[in-house]
Amino acid sequence: MSDRPIQVGDLVQVVKPGLCGCTTTLGWVFVVLDEKKYSVTTCGTCNAQFGRLVLLESGIQSPRGDSYGFRRSALKRVPPLSELEDQRTQEDMKEPA
């Protein structure tokens, strides 16, 4: 499997809570639409504010009407099937007991 960094266009899953501790987005799966730098960001759930972050935009609308953004470290890349097929291994078929 490729260990390359998450990029725009990748399918990802949220695997860590936000900086504020919010867990409402854990498990969300989305395609990264954009990468943006912010001087001030606000949590889309609890409205906690943070300074200077680079966030990957999800396109999922928050209750405030803007797009949820996530830190790269809170996401896990879901590899495309073509990558997984390259990793496929052949196992011997065993007769059932």
N, CA, C and O atoms as a GROMACS GRO file, in nm:
protein
  388
    1MET      N    1   0.084  -0.118   0.000
    1MET     CA    2   0.000   0.000   0.000
    1MET      C    3   0.088   0.124   0.000
    1MET      O    4   0.194   0.127   0.062
    2SER      N    5   0.043   0.225  -0.070
    2SER     CA    6   0.118   0.349  -0.080
    2SER      C    7   0.111   0.428   0.050
    2SER      O    8   0.005   0.437   0.112
    3ASP      N    9   0.224   0.486   0.090
    3ASP     CA   10   0.228   0.568   0.211
    3ASP      C   11   0.231   0.716   0.176
    3ASP      O   12   0.273   0.799   0.257
    4ARG      N   13   0.186   0.750   0.058
    4ARG     CA   14   0.192   0.890   0.016
    4ARG      C   15   0.094   0.975   0.098
    4ARG      O   16  -0.006   0.922   0.147
    5PRO      N   17   0.121   1.104   0.113
    5PRO     CA   18   0.032   1.192   0.190
    5PRO      C   19  -0.105   1.204   0.125
    5PRO      O   20  -0.120   1.182   0.005
    6ILE      N   21  -0.203   1.238   0.204
    6ILE     CA   22  -0.338   1.261   0.154
    6ILE      C   23  -0.337   1.383   0.064
    6ILE      O   24  -0.276   1.485   0.096
    7GLN      N   25  -0.406   1.371  -0.050
    7GLN     CA   26  -0.411   1.479  -0.148
    7GLN      C   27  -0.555   1.506  -0.189
    7GLN      O   28  -0.644   1.425  -0.161
    8VAL      N   29  -0.577   1.619  -0.255
    8VAL     CA   30  -0.708   1.650  -0.310
    8VAL      C   31  -0.748   1.537  -0.405
    8VAL      O   32  -0.669   1.494  -0.488
    9GLY      N   33  -0.872   1.490  -0.391
    9GLY     CA   34  -0.923   1.382  -0.474
    9GLY      C   35  -0.920   1.246  -0.406
    9GLY      O   36  -0.981   1.151  -0.454
   10ASP      N   37  -0.848   1.235  -0.294
   10ASP     CA   38  -0.840   1.108  -0.221
   10ASP      C   39  -0.968   1.083  -0.142
   10ASP      O   40  -1.032   1.176  -0.094
   11LEU      N   41  -1.003   0.956  -0.128
   11LEU     CA   42  -1.112   0.914  -0.040
   11LEU      C   43  -1.051   0.894   0.098
   11LEU      O   44  -0.951   0.824   0.112
   12VAL      N   45  -1.110   0.955   0.200
   12VAL     CA   46  -1.054   0.951   0.335
   12VAL      C   47  -1.164   0.922   0.437
   12VAL      O   48  -1.283   0.937   0.409
   13GLN      N   49  -1.121   0.881   0.557
   13GLN     CA   50  -1.212   0.862   0.669
   13GLN      C   51  -1.158   0.940   0.789
   13GLN      O   52  -1.037   0.943   0.811
   14VAL      N   53  -1.248   1.002   0.865
   14VAL     CA   54  -1.208   1.075   0.987
   14VAL      C   55  -1.184   0.972   1.096
   14VAL      O   56  -1.275   0.896   1.131
   15VAL      N   57  -1.061   0.968   1.151
   15VAL     CA   58  -1.025   0.867   1.251
   15VAL      C   59  -0.984   0.927   1.386
   15VAL      O   60  -0.957   0.852   1.480
   16LYS      N   61  -0.980   1.060   1.396
   16LYS     CA   62  -0.944   1.125   1.522
   16LYS      C   63  -1.039   1.241   1.547
   16LYS      O   64  -1.086   1.305   1.453
   17PRO      N   65  -1.067   1.270   1.676
   17PRO     CA   66  -1.154   1.384   1.707
   17PRO      C   67  -1.088   1.517   1.668
   17PRO      O   68  -0.968   1.523   1.642
   18GLY      N   69  -1.170   1.621   1.664
   18GLY     CA   70  -1.119   1.754   1.634
   18GLY      C   71  -1.029   1.804   1.747
   18GLY      O   72  -1.023   1.742   1.853
   19LEU      N   73  -0.960   1.915   1.724
   19LEU     CA   74  -0.874   1.974   1.827
   19LEU      C   75  -0.951   2.008   1.954
   19LEU      O   76  -0.895   2.009   2.063
   20CYS      N   77  -1.080   2.035   1.939
   20CYS     CA   78  -1.164   2.071   2.053
   20CYS      C   79  -1.215   1.947   2.127
   20CYS      O   80  -1.273   1.959   2.235
   21GLY      N   81  -1.194   1.830   2.069
   21GLY     CA   82  -1.240   1.706   2.131
   21GLY      C   83  -1.372   1.656   2.074
   21GLY      O   84  -1.418   1.548   2.113
   22CYS      N   85  -1.434   1.731   1.984
   22CYS     CA   86  -1.561   1.687   1.925
   22CYS      C   87  -1.542   1.555   1.850
   22CYS      O   88  -1.446   1.537   1.775
   23THR      N   89  -1.636   1.465   1.871
   23THR     CA   90  -1.627   1.333   1.807
   23THR      C   91  -1.742   1.309   1.709
   23THR      O   92  -1.755   1.198   1.657
   24THR      N   93  -1.824   1.409   1.683
   24THR     CA   94  -1.941   1.389   1.597
   24THR      C   95  -1.904   1.353   1.454
   24THR      O   96  -1.985   1.294   1.382
   25THR      N   97  -1.782   1.386   1.411
   25THR     CA   98  -1.743   1.359   1.273
   25THR      C   99  -1.663   1.228   1.258
   25THR      O  100  -1.629   1.190   1.147
   26LEU      N  101  -1.634   1.160   1.370
   26LEU     CA  102  -1.559   1.034   1.361
   26LEU      C  103  -1.632   0.935   1.272
   26LEU      O  104  -1.753   0.916   1.284
   27GLY      N  105  -1.558   0.873   1.182
   27GLY     CA  106  -1.616   0.774   1.092
   27GLY      C  107  -1.665   0.830   0.960
   27GLY      O  108  -1.694   0.754   0.868
   28TRP      N  109  -1.675   0.963   0.948
   28TRP     CA  110  -1.720   1.021   0.821
   28TRP      C  111  -1.623   0.982   0.711
   28TRP      O  112  -1.502   0.978   0.732
   29VAL      N  113  -1.677   0.954   0.593
   29VAL     CA  114  -1.596   0.921   0.476
   29VAL      C  115  -1.632   1.023   0.368
   29VAL      O  116  -1.749   1.050   0.343
   30PHE      N  117  -1.528   1.080   0.304
   30PHE     CA  118  -1.552   1.180   0.200
   30PHE      C  119  -1.432   1.189   0.107
   30PHE      O  120  -1.324   1.137   0.137
   31VAL      N  121  -1.452   1.254  -0.006
   31VAL     CA  122  -1.344   1.283  -0.100
   31VAL      C  123  -1.293   1.424  -0.069
   31VAL      O  124  -1.372   1.518  -0.059
   32VAL      N  125  -1.162   1.438  -0.055
   32VAL     CA  126  -1.102   1.568  -0.026
   32VAL      C  127  -1.121   1.660  -0.147
   32VAL      O  128  -1.079   1.628  -0.258
   33LEU      N  129  -1.186   1.773  -0.124
   33LEU     CA  130  -1.214   1.867  -0.233
   33LEU      C  131  -1.109   1.975  -0.250
   33LEU      O  132  -1.085   2.022  -0.362
   34ASP      N  133  -1.046   2.015  -0.140
   34ASP     CA  134  -0.953   2.127  -0.147
   34ASP      C  135  -0.865   2.128  -0.022
   34ASP      O  136  -0.898   2.063   0.078
   35GLU      N  137  -0.755   2.200  -0.029
   35GLU     CA  138  -0.669   2.222   0.088
   35GLU      C  139  -0.657   2.373   0.105
   35GLU      O  140  -0.617   2.444   0.013
   36LYS      N  141  -0.691   2.421   0.225
   36LYS     CA  142  -0.692   2.565   0.249
   36LYS      C  143  -0.617   2.598   0.376
   36LYS      O  144  -0.618   2.521   0.472
   37LYS      N  145  -0.552   2.715   0.376
   37LYS     CA  146  -0.485   2.766   0.496
   37LYS      C  147  -0.574   2.872   0.560
   37LYS      O  148  -0.627   2.959   0.492
   38TYR      N  149  -0.590   2.862   0.690
   38TYR     CA  150  -0.675   2.955   0.763
   38TYR      C  151  -0.595   3.022   0.872
   38TYR      O  152  -0.509   2.960   0.935
   39SER      N  153  -0.623   3.152   0.896
   39SER     CA  154  -0.560   3.219   1.009
   39SER      C  155  -0.642   3.194   1.136
   39SER      O  156  -0.586   3.189   1.246
   40VAL      N  157  -0.773   3.179   1.120
   40VAL     CA  158  -0.861   3.143   1.232
   40VAL      C  159  -0.963   3.043   1.181
   40VAL      O  160  -1.021   3.062   1.074
   41THR      N  161  -0.985   2.935   1.257
   41THR     CA  162  -1.087   2.837   1.220
   41THR      C  163  -1.181   2.817   1.338
   41THR      O  164  -1.144   2.841   1.453
   42THR      N  165  -1.302   2.773   1.308
   42THR     CA  166  -1.403   2.749   1.410
   42THR      C  167  -1.460   2.609   1.389
   42THR      O  168  -1.491   2.572   1.276
   43CYS      N  169  -1.473   2.532   1.497
   43CYS     CA  170  -1.531   2.398   1.488
   43CYS      C  171  -1.675   2.410   1.438
   43CYS      O  172  -1.751   2.493   1.488
   44GLY      N  173  -1.711   2.329   1.342
   44GLY     CA  174  -1.847   2.332   1.286
   44GLY      C  175  -1.951   2.277   1.379
   44GLY      O  176  -2.071   2.293   1.354
   45THR      N  177  -1.910   2.211   1.487
   45THR     CA  178  -2.005   2.152   1.581
   45THR      C  179  -2.019   2.235   1.708
   45THR      O  180  -2.129   2.273   1.745
   46CYS      N  181  -1.904   2.263   1.776
   46CYS     CA  182  -1.912   2.330   1.906
   46CYS      C  183  -1.872   2.478   1.901
   46CYS      O  184  -1.882   2.548   2.002
   47ASN      N  185  -1.827   2.525   1.786
   47ASN     CA  186  -1.786   2.664   1.764
   47ASN      C  187  -1.658   2.705   1.837
   47ASN      O  188  -1.632   2.825   1.849
   48ALA      N  189  -1.578   2.610   1.885
   48ALA     CA  190  -1.448   2.643   1.943
   48ALA      C  191  -1.360   2.703   1.833
   48ALA      O  192  -1.370   2.663   1.717
   49GLN      N  193  -1.275   2.799   1.869
   49GLN     CA  194  -1.191   2.865   1.769
   49GLN      C  195  -1.045   2.827   1.786
   49GLN      O  196  -0.996   2.808   1.898
   50PHE      N  197  -0.976   2.817   1.673
   50PHE     CA  198  -0.834   2.783   1.670
   50PHE      C  199  -0.766   2.873   1.568
   50PHE      O  200  -0.830   2.921   1.474
   51GLY      N  201  -0.637   2.896   1.587
   51GLY     CA  202  -0.561   2.979   1.494
   51GLY      C  203  -0.479   2.896   1.398
   51GLY      O  204  -0.450   2.779   1.424
   52ARG      N  205  -0.442   2.954   1.288
   52ARG     CA  206  -0.350   2.902   1.186
   52ARG      C  207  -0.350   2.750   1.168
   52ARG      O  208  -0.275   2.679   1.234
   53LEU      N  209  -0.435   2.704   1.081
   53LEU     CA  210  -0.441   2.562   1.048
   53LEU      C  211  -0.449   2.545   0.898
   53LEU      O  212  -0.502   2.631   0.827
   54VAL      N  213  -0.397   2.434   0.849
   54VAL     CA  214  -0.418   2.391   0.712
   54VAL      C  215  -0.520   2.280   0.720
   54VAL      O  216  -0.497   2.178   0.785
   55LEU      N  217  -0.633   2.298   0.653
   55LEU     CA  218  -0.741   2.201   0.660
   55LEU      C  219  -0.773   2.146   0.522
   55LEU      O  220  -0.763   2.216   0.422
   56LEU      N  221  -0.813   2.019   0.520
   56LEU     CA  222  -0.859   1.956   0.397
   56LEU      C  223  -1.011   1.967   0.396
   56LEU      O  224  -1.077   1.921   0.489
   57GLU      N  225  -1.064   2.027   0.292
   57GLU     CA  226  -1.207   2.056   0.284
   57GLU      C  227  -1.286   1.934   0.239
   57GLU      O  228  -1.247   1.863   0.147
   58SER      N  229  -1.400   1.911   0.307
   58SER     CA  230  -1.483   1.793   0.280
   58SER      C  231  -1.600   1.822   0.187
   58SER      O  232  -1.648   1.731   0.119
   59GLY      N  233  -1.646   1.945   0.183
   59GLY     CA  234  -1.766   1.976   0.107
   59GLY      C  235  -1.893   1.941   0.184
   59GLY      O  236  -2.003   1.966   0.135
   60ILE      N  237  -1.878   1.882   0.304
   60ILE     CA  238  -1.993   1.851   0.389
   60ILE      C  239  -2.030   1.978   0.465
   60ILE      O  240  -1.945   2.037   0.532
   61GLN      N  241  -2.155   2.019   0.454
   61GLN     CA  242  -2.196   2.146   0.511
   61GLN      C  243  -2.218   2.136   0.661
   61GLN      O  244  -2.286   2.045   0.709
   62SER      N  245  -2.160   2.230   0.735
   62SER     CA  246  -2.177   2.237   0.880
   62SER      C  247  -2.309   2.308   0.911
   62SER      O  248  -2.370   2.368   0.822
   63PRO      N  249  -2.353   2.303   1.037
   63PRO     CA  250  -2.475   2.375   1.074
   63PRO      C  251  -2.467   2.526   1.047
   63PRO      O  252  -2.570   2.590   1.027
   64ARG      N  253  -2.345   2.582   1.045
   64ARG     CA  254  -2.328   2.724   1.016
   64ARG      C  255  -2.337   2.754   0.867
   64ARG      O  256  -2.348   2.870   0.828
   65GLY      N  257  -2.332   2.651   0.784
   65GLY     CA  258  -2.343   2.672   0.640
   65GLY      C  259  -2.212   2.666   0.565
   65GLY      O  260  -2.211   2.671   0.442
   66ASP      N  261  -2.098   2.656   0.638
   66ASP     CA  262  -1.970   2.644   0.568
   66ASP      C  263  -1.931   2.496   0.560
   66ASP      O  264  -2.000   2.410   0.615
   67SER      N  265  -1.822   2.469   0.494
   67SER     CA  266  -1.776   2.331   0.474
   67SER      C  267  -1.690   2.285   0.591
   67SER      O  268  -1.606   2.360   0.641
   68TYR      N  269  -1.712   2.161   0.636
   68TYR     CA  270  -1.624   2.105   0.739
   68TYR      C  271  -1.484   2.088   0.681
   68TYR      O  272  -1.468   2.043   0.567
   69GLY      N  273  -1.384   2.125   0.759
   69GLY     CA  274  -1.245   2.103   0.721
   69GLY      C  275  -1.178   2.018   0.829
   69GLY      O  276  -1.216   2.024   0.946
   70PHE      N  277  -1.078   1.940   0.789
   70PHE     CA  278  -1.013   1.849   0.883
   70PHE      C  279  -0.862   1.858   0.871
   70PHE      O  280  -0.807   1.880   0.763
   71ARG      N  281  -0.793   1.841   0.986
   71ARG     CA  282  -0.648   1.833   0.984
   71ARG      C  283  -0.608   1.703   0.915
   71ARG      O  284  -0.676   1.602   0.930
   72ARG      N  285  -0.500   1.706   0.842
   72ARG     CA  286  -0.451   1.587   0.772
   72ARG      C  287  -0.428   1.472   0.871
   72ARG      O  288  -0.454   1.356   0.838
   73SER      N  289  -0.380   1.504   0.993
   73SER     CA  290  -0.349   1.400   1.092
   73SER      C  291  -0.474   1.334   1.149
   73SER      O  292  -0.463   1.230   1.215
   74ALA      N  293  -0.592   1.391   1.126
   74ALA     CA  294  -0.717   1.332   1.175
   74ALA      C  295  -0.780   1.240   1.072
   74ALA      O  296  -0.885   1.180   1.098
   75LEU      N  297  -0.717   1.228   0.956
   75LEU     CA  298  -0.775   1.151   0.846
   75LEU      C  299  -0.689   1.030   0.811
   75LEU      O  300  -0.568   1.030   0.830
   76LYS      N  301  -0.755   0.928   0.759
   76LYS     CA  302  -0.685   0.811   0.707
   76LYS      C  303  -0.729   0.792   0.562
   76LYS      O  304  -0.848   0.791   0.531
   77ARG      N  305  -0.632   0.778   0.475
   77ARG     CA  306  -0.659   0.761   0.333
   77ARG      C  307  -0.713   0.620   0.306
   77ARG      O  308  -0.658   0.522   0.356
   78VAL      N  309  -0.820   0.612   0.227
   78VAL     CA  310  -0.875   0.484   0.185
   78VAL      C  311  -0.814   0.455   0.047
   78VAL      O  312  -0.842   0.527  -0.049
   79PRO      N  313  -0.732   0.350   0.036
   79PRO     CA  314  -0.665   0.326  -0.092
   79PRO      C  315  -0.763   0.283  -0.201
   79PRO      O  316  -0.860   0.214  -0.172
   80PRO      N  317  -0.738   0.323  -0.325
   80PRO     CA  318  -0.821   0.279  -0.436
   80PRO      C  319  -0.810   0.127  -0.454
   80PRO      O  320  -0.709   0.067  -0.417
   81LEU      N  321  -0.913   0.066  -0.512
   81LEU     CA  322  -0.912  -0.078  -0.534
   81LEU      C  323  -0.792  -0.123  -0.618
   81LEU      O  324  -0.738  -0.231  -0.597
   82SER      N  325  -0.751  -0.039  -0.712
   82SER     CA  326  -0.637  -0.077  -0.797
   82SER      C  327  -0.511  -0.097  -0.713
   82SER      O  328  -0.430  -0.186  -0.744
   83GLU      N  329  -0.492  -0.017  -0.608
   83GLU     CA  330  -0.377  -0.036  -0.520
   83GLU      C  331  -0.389  -0.165  -0.441
   83GLU      O  332  -0.290  -0.237  -0.422
   84LEU      N  333  -0.509  -0.194  -0.395
   84LEU     CA  334  -0.531  -0.316  -0.317
   84LEU      C  335  -0.511  -0.440  -0.402
   84LEU      O  336  -0.459  -0.541  -0.354
   85GLU      N  337  -0.554  -0.435  -0.527
   85GLU     CA  338  -0.538  -0.550  -0.616
   85GLU      C  339  -0.391  -0.579  -0.643
   85GLU      O  340  -0.352  -0.694  -0.662
   86ASP      N  341  -0.310  -0.475  -0.646
   86ASP     CA  342  -0.166  -0.494  -0.666
   86ASP      C  343  -0.105  -0.569  -0.547
   86ASP      O  344  -0.002  -0.634  -0.562
   87GLN      N  345  -0.168  -0.559  -0.430
   87GLN     CA  346  -0.119  -0.621  -0.308
   87GLN      C  347  -0.174  -0.762  -0.287
   87GLN      O  348  -0.131  -0.833  -0.196
   88ARG      N  349  -0.269  -0.802  -0.371
   88ARG     CA  350  -0.337  -0.930  -0.351
   88ARG      C  351  -0.237  -1.046  -0.350
   88ARG      O  352  -0.143  -1.050  -0.430
   89THR      N  353  -0.257  -1.138  -0.259
   89THR     CA  354  -0.172  -1.256  -0.253
   89THR      C  355  -0.254  -1.379  -0.282
   89THR      O  356  -0.373  -1.384  -0.251
   90GLN      N  357  -0.191  -1.478  -0.339
   90GLN     CA  358  -0.258  -1.603  -0.372
   90GLN      C  359  -0.241  -1.700  -0.257
   90GLN      O  360  -0.129  -1.729  -0.217
   91GLU      N  361  -0.353  -1.750  -0.202
   91GLU     CA  362  -0.347  -1.847  -0.096
   91GLU      C  363  -0.397  -1.981  -0.149
   91GLU      O  364  -0.488  -1.985  -0.232
   92ASP      N  365  -0.339  -2.089  -0.101
   92ASP     CA  366  -0.382  -2.222  -0.141
   92ASP      C  367  -0.522  -2.248  -0.086
   92ASP      O  368  -0.554  -2.212   0.028
   93MET      N  369  -0.603  -2.311  -0.170
   93MET     CA  370  -0.736  -2.351  -0.125
   93MET      C  371  -0.722  -2.475  -0.038
   93MET      O  372  -0.651  -2.569  -0.074
   94LYS      N  373  -0.788  -2.476   0.074
   94LYS     CA  374  -0.783  -2.591   0.164
   94LYS      C  375  -0.920  -2.656   0.167
   94LYS      O  376  -1.022  -2.588   0.164
   95GLU      N  377  -0.921  -2.788   0.174
   95GLU     CA  378  -1.048  -2.859   0.184
   95GLU      C  379  -1.106  -2.841   0.321
   95GLU      O  380  -1.034  -2.844   0.421
   96PRO      N  381  -1.240  -2.820   0.329
   96PRO     CA  382  -1.301  -2.808   0.460
   96PRO      C  383  -1.288  -2.936   0.539
   96PRO      O  384  -1.287  -3.045   0.482
   97ALA      N  385  -1.279  -2.926   0.669
   97ALA     CA  386  -1.264  -3.044   0.755
   97ALA      C  387  -1.390  -3.125   0.763
   97ALA      O  388  -1.393  -3.227   0.832
   0.00000   0.00000   0.00000
